[in-house]
Amino acid sequence: MTEAYLDIRDLSVALQHSGDRLLRRVSLAVRPGEVHALVGESGAGKSMIARAVFGILPKAVTILEGQVTIEGADLNGMSEAARRLFIGKRAAFIPQDPLTALNPSKRIADQISDRLIHILGMPKAKAHERAAALLEEVKIADPERVMRLYPHELSGGMRQRVLIAAAFAGEPRLIVADEPTTALDVTVQRQILALIAGMQARHGTALLFITHNLGVVAKLCQTASVLYAGKVVEQTSVRRLFADPRHAYTRALMAATPRYDRPEESLKPASPELMGELAREVAETDALWAKERAHG
């Protein structure tokens, strides 16, 4: 089997002031050219994993244990400056909200070409030309005009296309996309998902795709990790996930998801019994971890 490009092993993070754990020994791997889904409900810890990869955890959050490696290099063992330089040449991030992710005081041209200049060492004129080509690749009409604009002058869908272009600008081998269609309407969502899938396939990029939408997982991804309360409860191929979900939480997620091919089926919320079972499972995990820590 191909060696993982991104490898996360036993990653646990917690709030500093209370010690409450937010991630519980998360392990997952993304191989070159693979699209791996990180799926779960809001608050499960999906975005926290993305932040841990890029070293941008909130100040109130600390890493308790675990390892995050890219190309076999341990990111947690690097200084902040070394980590930023190392990741900048190998990975890129597509966040949820394109308006807050883009610099409101810089024109679109600069927001893409700056990456080309600083990451690839490209001359300014060539970087501008490449930025226009990237905007054309993400289906933006009249890229030269758009490059002269500021983020607030673009629609939400166009801003997200700019972020995708910027993510691919440095030719990264890994992209982490954190629910990149959340702020968009349904029609634009489909366009953006098709765009990301096409770009990923053409560039052969490894993609960690964070979502709560199982329909997206079925269409876009090859493998998946299901997250509940900061813990991976199931990890398998997407084909097997839908054909034979093993964990009760995965089955509950699917039962609560609308099926457009089965409109007659009613949605089933998770039962109180299941939620109680999940709470006990999390408590047992925390108790075992605390016992291991106490014994060194």
matplotlib code that plots the C-alpha trace (Angstrom):
import matplotlib.pyplot as plt

x = [0.0, 1.2, 2.8, 0.6, 1.4, -0.4, -0.3, -2.0, -1.4, -3.1, -3.6, -5.3, -5.9, -7.6, -8.6, -5.7, -7.8, -10.1, -8.3, -11.4, -10.4, -11.5, -9.7, -9.3, -6.4, -7.4, -5.5, -6.0, -3.9, -4.3, -2.3, -1.1, -3.9, -6.5, -9.7, -10.3, -13.5, -13.6, -17.3, -19.3, -21.8, -21.1, -18.8, -17.3, -13.8, -13.4, -12.0, -9.8, -8.0, -7.4, -6.1, -3.8, -2.3, -1.5, -0.4, -3.2, -4.9, -6.6, -4.3, -6.6, -6.1, -3.0, -1.8, -1.6, -0.1, 0.2, 2.0, 1.2, 3.6, 3.7, 6.2, 7.3, 8.4, 7.0, 5.3, 4.9, 8.6, 9.3, 9.5, 6.6, 8.7, 10.1, 6.6, 5.1, 7.8, 7.6, 3.8, 3.7, 5.6, 3.6, 0.0, -2.8, -6.1, -9.5, -11.6, -15.4, -15.8, -14.2, -15.0, -13.1, -10.3, -9.4, -7.6, -10.1, -7.4, -5.7, -6.7, -7.4, -4.3, -2.0, -3.7, -2.8, 0.4, 2.0, 1.8, 3.5, 6.3, 6.9, 6.4, 7.7, 10.0, 8.2, 9.0, 6.2, 5.2, 5.1, 3.1, 0.5, 0.2, -0.1, -2.7, -4.9, -4.5, -5.6, -8.7, -9.5, -9.1, -11.6, -14.1, -13.9, -14.8, -12.6, -9.9, -7.9, -10.8, -11.5, -7.8, -8.2, -11.1, -11.3, -13.0, -16.1, -16.7, -17.2, -20.1, -19.7, -19.2, -16.6, -14.7, -14.7, -13.3, -10.5, -9.7, -9.5, -7.2, -5.0, -4.9, -3.6, -1.3, 1.7, 1.3, 0.8, 0.6, -2.0, -5.1, -7.3, -10.8, -12.9, -16.6, -15.8, -19.4, -21.1, -21.7, -23.0, -26.5, -27.2, -26.7, -23.3, -22.3, -22.6, -20.5, -17.8, -17.7, -17.4, -14.6, -12.7, -13.0, -11.8, -8.8, -7.9, -8.0, -6.0, -3.3, -3.2, -3.4, -4.1, -7.3, -8.7, -12.3, -14.1, -17.9, -21.1, -22.7, -22.8, -24.0, -20.7, -18.7, -20.4, -19.7, -16.2, -14.3, -12.6, -12.0, -13.6, -13.2, -16.3, -15.8, -17.9, -17.0, -13.4, -13.0, -12.8, -15.5, -15.3, -12.7, -13.0, -13.5, -16.5, -17.9, -17.9, -19.1, -22.3, -22.7, -22.0, -21.6, -20.2, -20.7, -24.1, -23.3, -22.5, -25.8, -27.6, -26.0, -27.2, -30.7, -30.9, -29.6, -32.2, -32.0, -33.0, -33.3, -35.7, -37.9, -40.6, -38.3, -38.7, -35.7, -34.8, -33.2, -30.6, -32.3, -31.7, -30.3, -27.7, -26.7, -26.3, -24.2, -21.9, -21.5, -20.4, -18.0, -16.4, -16.2, -14.5, -12.0, -11.2, -10.9, -8.5, -6.4, -6.3, -5.2, -2.4, -1.2, -1.2, 1.0, 3.4]
y = [0.0, 3.5, 5.3, 8.1, 11.7, 13.0, 10.7, 11.6, 9.2, 9.2, 13.0, 14.3, 18.0, 19.7, 23.0, 24.4, 25.8, 22.8, 19.9, 18.9, 16.9, 18.0, 15.3, 11.8, 9.8, 10.6, 8.6, 8.9, 8.8, 10.4, 8.9, 10.6, 11.3, 10.1, 12.0, 11.1, 12.3, 13.5, 13.3, 14.0, 16.4, 20.0, 20.1, 16.7, 18.2, 18.1, 21.6, 21.1, 18.4, 20.7, 23.4, 20.9, 19.9, 23.6, 24.5, 27.1, 25.8, 28.4, 29.7, 28.1, 24.7, 22.5, 19.2, 16.5, 13.7, 12.4, 13.0, 14.8, 14.0, 15.2, 13.3, 11.5, 14.7, 15.3, 18.8, 19.0, 18.8, 21.9, 25.5, 27.7, 29.3, 26.0, 24.5, 27.4, 27.2, 23.4, 23.3, 26.3, 24.3, 21.1, 21.8, 24.3, 25.0, 25.9, 27.3, 27.5, 31.3, 32.8, 36.4, 36.3, 34.1, 36.7, 39.9, 42.7, 45.3, 43.4, 42.9, 39.3, 39.3, 39.9, 37.3, 34.6, 35.8, 36.4, 32.7, 32.0, 34.5, 33.4, 29.6, 28.9, 31.9, 33.0, 36.4, 38.9, 39.1, 35.3, 35.0, 37.4, 35.4, 32.2, 33.7, 34.6, 31.0, 29.6, 31.8, 30.6, 27.0, 27.6, 28.8, 32.6, 34.6, 37.5, 36.8, 39.9, 42.1, 40.0, 40.2, 44.0, 43.6, 43.4, 40.4, 42.4, 43.1, 39.4, 37.0, 34.2, 31.6, 33.7, 34.2, 30.5, 29.9, 32.4, 30.5, 27.3, 28.9, 30.2, 26.8, 25.1, 28.0, 26.7, 23.2, 21.5, 17.8, 18.0, 20.2, 20.3, 21.6, 22.5, 22.4, 24.7, 24.9, 25.7, 29.4, 28.9, 28.1, 24.6, 25.3, 27.0, 24.2, 21.6, 23.7, 24.2, 20.5, 19.5, 22.1, 20.8, 17.2, 18.2, 20.2, 17.4, 14.8, 16.9, 17.9, 14.5, 16.2, 14.3, 15.8, 15.7, 16.8, 17.8, 17.7, 16.7, 15.9, 12.2, 12.8, 14.7, 11.8, 9.3, 11.3, 12.8, 10.5, 7.1, 6.6, 8.1, 8.6, 9.1, 11.4, 11.7, 13.9, 14.1, 10.3, 8.3, 5.7, 4.2, 4.2, 2.4, 2.8, 4.9, 1.9, -0.2, 2.6, 2.9, -0.9, -2.0, 0.7, -1.0, 1.6, 2.5, 6.2, 5.9, 4.1, 6.8, 9.5, 7.8, 7.3, 11.1, 12.0, 12.8, 10.3, 11.9, 8.4, 7.4, 10.4, 8.3, 7.4, 9.4, 10.7, 9.0, 11.0, 9.2, 7.5, 8.5, 5.0, 5.5, 8.9, 7.4, 4.6, 7.0, 9.1, 6.0, 5.1, 8.5, 8.5, 5.0, 6.3, 9.3, 7.1, 4.7, 7.6, 9.2, 5.9, 5.4, 9.0, 8.5, 5.4, 7.2]
z = [0.0, -0.8, 2.1, 3.6, 2.7, 5.8, 8.8, 12.1, 15.0, 18.4, 18.4, 21.5, 22.3, 25.2, 26.7, 28.8, 31.7, 32.2, 30.7, 28.8, 25.8, 22.3, 20.3, 21.6, 20.1, 16.5, 13.9, 10.1, 7.0, 3.5, 0.7, -2.5, -4.9, -2.3, -1.2, 2.4, 4.1, 7.7, 8.5, 11.6, 13.1, 14.1, 17.2, 16.6, 16.2, 12.5, 12.1, 15.2, 13.3, 10.4, 12.7, 14.4, 11.0, 10.1, 13.6, 14.1, 17.2, 19.4, 22.2, 24.8, 23.2, 23.8, 22.3, 24.9, 22.8, 19.3, 16.1, 12.8, 9.9, 6.3, 4.1, 7.3, 8.9, 12.5, 12.4, 16.2, 16.6, 14.5, 15.6, 14.5, 11.7, 10.4, 10.4, 8.5, 5.9, 5.6, 5.3, 2.9, 0.3, 0.7, 1.8, 1.5, 3.3, 1.9, 4.8, 5.3, 4.9, 1.9, 2.9, 6.2, 4.7, 2.0, 2.9, 2.3, 1.6, -1.2, -4.8, -5.9, -8.2, -5.2, -3.0, -5.5, -7.0, -3.6, -3.0, -6.3, -5.5, -1.9, -2.3, -5.8, -6.2, -9.3, -10.9, -10.4, -14.1, -14.4, -11.1, -12.5, -15.7, -13.7, -11.3, -14.4, -15.7, -12.3, -12.2, -15.6, -14.4, -11.7, -14.3, -13.6, -16.7, -17.6, -15.0, -15.8, -14.7, -11.6, -10.5, -10.3, -7.8, -4.0, -2.2, -1.3, -5.0, -5.7, -5.0, -2.4, -5.1, -6.9, -3.6, -3.0, -6.5, -5.7, -2.6, -4.5, -7.1, -4.3, -2.6, -5.8, -6.7, -4.8, -6.3, -2.9, -2.7, 0.1, 0.5, 3.5, 2.6, 5.7, 4.6, 1.7, 0.5, 3.9, 3.1, -0.4, -1.8, -3.1, -6.8, -6.2, -3.8, -6.6, -8.9, -6.3, -5.4, -9.1, -9.4, -6.4, -7.7, -11.1, -9.8, -7.4, -10.2, -12.6, -10.1, -8.4, -5.0, -1.7, -0.3, 3.3, 2.9, 6.0, 5.9, 7.6, 4.3, 3.6, 0.0, -0.6, 0.9, -1.4, -4.6, -3.9, -1.5, -1.6, 2.2, 5.3, 9.0, 11.1, 14.1, 17.2, 20.2, 19.0, 18.6, 15.3, 15.7, 12.2, 9.4, 6.1, 2.4, 1.3, -0.6, 2.6, 4.7, 2.8, 2.1, 5.6, 8.3, 11.4, 14.2, 15.6, 15.3, 11.6, 11.0, 13.0, 10.8, 7.7, 9.0, 9.8, 6.3, 3.5, 0.6, -2.7, -4.3, -1.5, -0.8, 0.8, 3.7, 6.9, 8.8, 12.1, 14.8, 17.1, 20.0, 23.6, 24.2, 21.4, 22.7, 26.2, 24.8, 22.9, 26.1, 28.0, 25.2, 25.3, 29.1, 29.0, 26.5, 28.8, 31.9, 30.1, 28.9, 32.4, 33.9, 31.3, 31.9, 35.7, 35.3, 33.0]

ax = plt.figure().add_subplot(projection="3d")
ax.plot(x, y, z, "-o")
ax.set_aspect("equal")
plt.show()
